Amino acid sequence: MNTVLIILTSLSIFAVVYHHALYPMFLRWFSARHPQHSVDVTPRGFHQSKLDRTLPTITMIIPAYNEQEWIADKIRNLSCLDYPSNKLSIIIASDGCTDKTLEIAYNTIQEAVCSDVHIEVHDFEHNQGKVALLNQLIPQYSSDIIALSDVSALLSYDALLIAAKHFENPNVGVVNPTYHLLDPSSEGEKKYWEYQTKIKQQESTLGSSLGSHGAFYLFRQELFTPLDKDAINDDFILPMKIVEQGYQAIYEPSIKALELEHVMQDEDFTRRLRISAGNLQQLLRLFPLLNPKYKGTAFTFFSGKGLRLTMPYFMIFAYIGSIFLLSNPIFLVAFIGQTLGYGIGLMGFLFPTLFSNKYCQTLTYLVTGHTANLLGGLNYLFNKPTSFWHRAHK
């Protein structure tokens, strides 16, 4: 029995170390030896060019639910993208908004800066949820490319030109940008997203970028398959269903998506609970991607998303197992290390002012993230959360 406990505890500790340290180290080593090649884009300078004829048509869909604070800036930002106006359509889809989103949108599209851009505002009277909205709208458009973007995210002016260059490769099905936070809620959140950006970029060198961010991504319209009505992380499942069809998801660092919305820390935890429930759902529904035929993508899907889902259970077993094996000096050291790490993470959550050091805040964000992962997964198993909109108020 003691031998079994040693083996299981050792495997749990290895899983924790592998996911948090060894896997990122391998990605860093591999990506340094297999760097992505940037595409060569000829600037238009907002002027018509003969090359415009070869560019794909793009329909950008902006789902909106009570976005009065950001909708005007979003429309102006999209109006300033450097892309031929006859090849770009922008759809603002108001999903049962109860604030002034519609009024502000109609007023903004009348501004001079928007005069050369085709913008439609669709008013859906009843809130039906983002997934239902996408399933209804995307099949209606015959554009070569569909782009999806959050209202609160601003895009770099050449984003569409760079993406169009990637789509010249017939094997590319999805293009993802670099996600940036304008105002992180904490140092831990800032470090987390910087870490995630590096990981996503490095993972893409092994196969495909894993999932997308709702702030902005693009895909071939013909590859879209309707989402399940109860899909939670639609911005992960949708692009990975395209990867499952044999296409590649590209990560492009030079395309920027800047998140304007600031989410308070208590609201951030609620959001992460929902995302964590989606992590379990997407693993179950994208299980075929673990097939070795997907090569590097299968490896990164298992090492990244797969282990992230099971990580709270490995961490719990590693800690409990270390307690029962304290007589062994190796497990004594493991117990002390885990106790210090979890203790600092908890103190940083309870007393953020006292534990404001960036390392403490990063550790706090990590521990609370795994806590949300555990609770969110259990919530999905027993409560089956829905996919309707939930605004995070500033």
N, C-alpha and C positions, 0 to 999 in steps of 0.2 A: 504493500500500500504506500509506503514511504517513497519507493522508487517511482511509482506512478505519479505521485504528487510532485516529485522533483522534475519529472519529464514534462508534465503539463504546465507547471509554473515556469520552467525554463523556456518552453515554447511560447508561452504568453509574453514573457519578458522580451524574447527575441522578436515577436511580432510587433510589440510596441517600439522597440529600438529600430527595427527595419522600416516601419512606416514613417517614423519621425526623423530618422537620421540616415540610415543606409540607402533607402530608396532615393531621397533627394541627392545624396552624394553620387549615386550612380547616374542619375539624370544629368547632374552637372558635368560629370566626366564624359558621358556619351554625347551630350549636346555640344560640348567644346570641340569634339572630334568630328561632329556631323552638323555643322552650322547650317541654318536655313539661309537660302539665297534670296535676297530682296529683289522684288520686281522692279524693272526699269520703266517708270511712268513719265511720259512727255507732258509737261504742264500745259494746260489750255490757256491759263491766264484769263479765264472767263470769256474767252473769245471763241467764235465758231471756228472749226477746223475740219479739214477733209477727213481726218481720222475719226470724227464724231460718228460717221456713218457705220463704222465697224463696232461701235460700243453697244452693249446689250441694253434692252429696255429694262427699266427698274420701277417697280411699284413699292413704295415705302408705306407700310401700315403702322399707324401710331394708335394703339389702344389707349383710351383715356377714361379714367373714372375719378371725378372730383379733383381735377388738376389745375384749378384756377391760378395757382401760384406760379406755375411753370409754363403753361400752354403758350403764352405770347412769346417768350424767349425761345421756345422750341420751334415754333413756326418761323420766326425770323432766322434762327440758325439754319434750318433746312432750306430756307430761301437763298441762303448765301453759299450753298454747296456748289462746287465747280463741276457741273455736269450739264450736258445739253438739255435744255428745257423740254424739247420734243421727245426726249427719251426717259423722262422722269415724271412719275405721278406720285403725289403725296395724299394719303388717305388718313384723315383724322376721324377715328371711330369713337364717338362718345357713347359709352355703355351705361346709359341710365344715370347720367350725372345729375346730382341734386344741387350743385353749387353754380358758379358763373362760368364754368369751363366753356360751354357752348357760346355764350354771349361774347366772351373775350376772343374766342377762336374766330368767330364771324367778323368781328371788328378788326382783328389783326391781319386777316388775309386781304383786307381792303387797303392795307398800307402799300406805299410805293415799292418798298423793297420786295414785296411778294408778287408784284404785278406780272413778272415773267415766268412764274412757276405755276404749274397745274396743281391746285390744292382743292380737295373735296372734303367737306365736313359731313359725316354721316351721323345722324341723331337716332340712336336706338332708345326707345322710350323706357324699356324695362332692362334693369341690370341682369345680364345673363352669365357674366363671368368671362374672363379673358380667353379661356380655351374654347368655349362655344363661339365667341366672337371670331377667333382665328379660323376655326373650322368653317364658319359661314363666309368669311371674306376672302380668304386666300384662293379658293377655287374659282372665284368670280373673275380673276384677272389673268390675262394671258401673257403677261410680261415674262421676259426671259428670267429675270431675277426678282425675288421678293426680299425686301429688307424689313426687319422688325426693330422697333426702337421704343424705349420708354420715354415718356414725356419729359421727365426730369434729367435726361442725359443730352448733353451737347456733343456734336460730332465735329471732327476736324474737317476743314473745307475740302480736302482732296480725298476724303474717305471713299467715295463712290468710284472715283477714277482708279484708285489703287485696287479696290475690290474687283473692278471690271477686268483689270489686267490679270488677276489670278484666275478668273473664270475663263480665260482663253485656254487654260488647260482643261480638257474635257473630263479629267479624273477628279477635279475639284468640285465638290458639291456644296461646301459651306465655307464661309470666310468670317473669321472672328477678329475683333479689334483688341487693343489694350484698354483695360478698364482702370479708370482713375477716380479717386474720391476727392472732391473739392474740400470737404470739411469732415474728416473722420470723427466719429463720436469719442474715440479714445486712441491713445498711442498703440494699444493692442490691436485695434481694428486696422489702423494704418499699416502696422507691420504685417498683419495677417494678409491683407490684400497685396502688399508688395511681394510677400512670399508666394501667394497663389498665382500672381502674374508670372513670376519666374518659373514656377512648376508647370503652368499651362504651356508656356513657350518651350520649355525643355521637353515636355511630353510629346509635343507635336513633332519633334525631330525623330521620334520612334515610330510614329504612325500618324494618328490624327489627334487634333486637339480635342480634349474631352469636354463635350457640352459647349454651351455658349452662355453669354450673359444677356439678360433681357434688355440691358441698356442699348445694345445694338448688335445685330448680326445679319448676314445675308445668306441666301441659299437659292438653288435652282428651283423654280416654281414647279417644274414637271416632276420633281422628286418628293414633293410634299405628300404625306399620308395623313389623313385626319387623326387627330389626337383623341384618346379616350376621354370621355366627358369628365372623369374624375382625376385627370392628370394634374399633378401638383407642380412639379418642376418642368413646365412645358419647354423652357429654354434649354433644358438638357435632353429631354426625350426627343423633341422634334429633330434637332441636328444629328443626334446619334442614330435615329432611325434611318437617316440618309447615309450615315457611315455604314450601317448594317447592310445597305444595298450595294456596298462596294466602292463608295466614293470617299474622298478624303476631305477632312475638315482642316482648314489652314488657319494658323494663328499669325496675324500680321501686326508686328509691333508699331509700325508707322501709322496705322489707323487708330485714332484716339477717340474714346468715349468718356466724357467727363460727367460724373454724377454730381448734380447740384444739391440733391436732397440730403439733409442731415437727419439721421435717425438717432433718437435718444437711446441710451444704453439699455434701459428697461424694455423699450420697444424692440431694440435689436435682438434681445434674447427671445422674444415672442416670434420674431421673424425667423430666427434660426431654428426654432422648434418646428416651424412649418417646413422649412427647407430640409431639415433632417428627416421628417416624415417622408418627404419626396425622395430622399436618398434611398430609403428602403424600397419605395415603390419603383423607382427607376432601375434598381438592381434586379428586381424580380422581372420587370418587363423587358429589360435589355440583356437578360441572361445569356442569349446566344452570342453576344459580343465577347464572352469569355472563351469562345471556341478558338483553339490555336490557329485556325486558318486566318484570323485577323491579326496574327503576329504581334507586332509592337503595341497595337491598340489593345489587344487582349491583355497583354502584360501590364500596361499602364492602368487599364480599367480595373484589374484585380488589385494591383499594388496601391492605387490611389483611392478610387471610389469604393471598391469592394472592402478593403481593409479599414477604410474610414468608418464604414457602417458598423463593422464588428469591433472596432477599436475599444469602445467603452467596456465591452465584456472582457476583452483581453486584459485591459487595465485593472478591472476589478479582480479578476482571477489572479493576476500577477501579484497584486497587493495582498490578497487574502492568503495565497500560497506562500508568500514571503513571511507572513506572520507565523504560519505553522512550521516554517523551516528556519526560524531565527537562530537555531543552534549551529547552522552552517554559516561560516563567515561571508560567503558569497551572497547568500540571500539576506544576511543581516545588512550588508552594504546596500543591496537592492531595496530593502525595506526603508532604510534611512533616507535614501535618495528619493523614493516615491513619497514618503511622508513630508519631506521638505518641499518637494515640488507641488503637491496637492495643497499643503498648508499655505504656501505663499499664494497660490492661485485663489484659494478661498478668502484669505485675508485681503487680497487685492480687490476681490469682488465686494466684500463687506465694508472695507475701509479704503476706497480708491484714492483718497487724498493722502493718507499716510503711506500707501504703497504706490506712489506715482512714478517711480522709476520705470523707464521704458521696458526693461527686462521683466520686471514684476508684472507690468500691464500686459506684456505679450504672453506671459505664462498664464495670467488670469483669463485672457481671451481664449487661450488654448483649452484650459480646463473647463470653462463655461461652455465652450463649443462642443466638447465631448459630452458634457452633461446634457446639453440640448439634443445632441445626437442620440443619446440613450432614451431620453424622454420622448423625443419626436418619433423615433422608431416604434416605441411601445404604443404611443398614441395612434399611430397609423394602423398597427395590428389590431387594436381593440376598439378604436373609435371611428376609423375611416374618415378623416377630415375631408371636407369638400374643397373645390378649387375656386370659390368665389373671391372677389376682390376684398382686400383688407388694407385700408390706408394706414400708413404710419404717420401720425401727426407730429409736426415739429413743436 
